[in-house]
Amino acid sequence: MNVTREEAAKALDDIDKASDRVFQLQGYHHGAPHFIIWGLVWLAANSASYFLTDAARFAWPIALAFGFVASTVVGILQSRKWPKGKTASAAERRFGSRMGMTAGIVMLFIVCITLIAQPTDSREINAMISIVFPFLYMAGGIWAGWRLFAIGLVTAAAIIFGYFWLAEHFELWMGLFGGGSLIAGGIWLRTA
């Protein structure tokens, strides 16, 4: 059987597209539990800040500690799911450390922008820190897939809406809709 140059090029293009799609779906699957974890963090910390005003200053540190520990455990468990006999490539081995360094850079950016902007109340601090992440999701979605972009866009719109039009109930809004959009997004990524 003879294959023409055009048929071979088409077959290689189809293989390349299928490979990209598999990579995208694997990213969605691995990212889904992290979206759910951080959605729960937003839900718990914002709800506690709204309903338990005396305990609000402890809500975020406790919820963040939970989020970091849970994300680390999930990441470790995901890395242990390698098929037997398969070794990770050098790029795959560096991926985890790069994700950790990226998270550290984002946290440092948030600290710097907070020091520069000097928000004056908890609503401003919450909105300023929270808005960073949906824009990261949108930027990542440009590279990784439209679902990630959509989650970022909806979450950013929710933050802006709540900040300007629901000021008195912002923490409740952020807990229910901000955290809820991340949880729903994680479930949506898992079903891809």
HUQUIWO-V440697 format. One record per pair of residues at least 12 apart in sequence whose ideal C-beta (glycine too) atoms are under 7 Angstrom apart, sorted by the first residue. I is the first residue (numbers start at 1). J is the second residue. If there is no record, write none. Layout:
I_J / I_J
This chain:
24_144 / 24_145 / 25_192 / 27_144 / 27_145 / 28_145 / 28_147 / 28_189 / 28_192 / 29_190 / 30_78 / 31_189 / 32_186 / 32_189 / 32_190 / 33_74 / 33_186 / 34_71 / 34_74 / 35_182 / 35_185 / 35_186 / 35_189 / 36_183 / 36_186 / 37_67 / 37_70 / 37_71 / 37_74 / 38_67 / 38_182 / 39_179 / 39_180 / 39_182 / 39_183 / 39_186 / 40_179 / 40_183 / 41_63 / 41_64 / 41_66 / 41_67 / 42_174 / 42_175 / 42_178 / 42_179 / 42_182 / 43_175 / 43_179 / 43_180 / 44_63 / 45_59 / 45_60 / 45_63 / 46_171 / 46_172 / 46_174 / 46_175 / 46_178 / 46_179 / 47_172 / 47_175 / 49_122 / 49_171 / 50_171 / 50_172 / 50_175 / 75_96 / 79_96 / 106_132 / 106_136 / 110_129 / 110_132 / 113_128 / 114_128 / 123_167 / 123_170 / 126_170 / 126_171 / 126_174 / 127_159 / 127_163 / 130_159 / 130_174 / 130_178 / 131_156 / 131_159 / 134_152 / 134_155 / 134_156 / 134_159 / 135_152 / 135_156 / 137_151 / 137_152 / 137_155 / 138_152 / 138_153 / 147_188 / 147_189 / 147_192 / 151_181 / 151_185 / 154_181 / 155_178 / 155_181 / 155_182 / 158_177 / 158_178 / 158_181 / 159_178 / 162_174 / 162_177
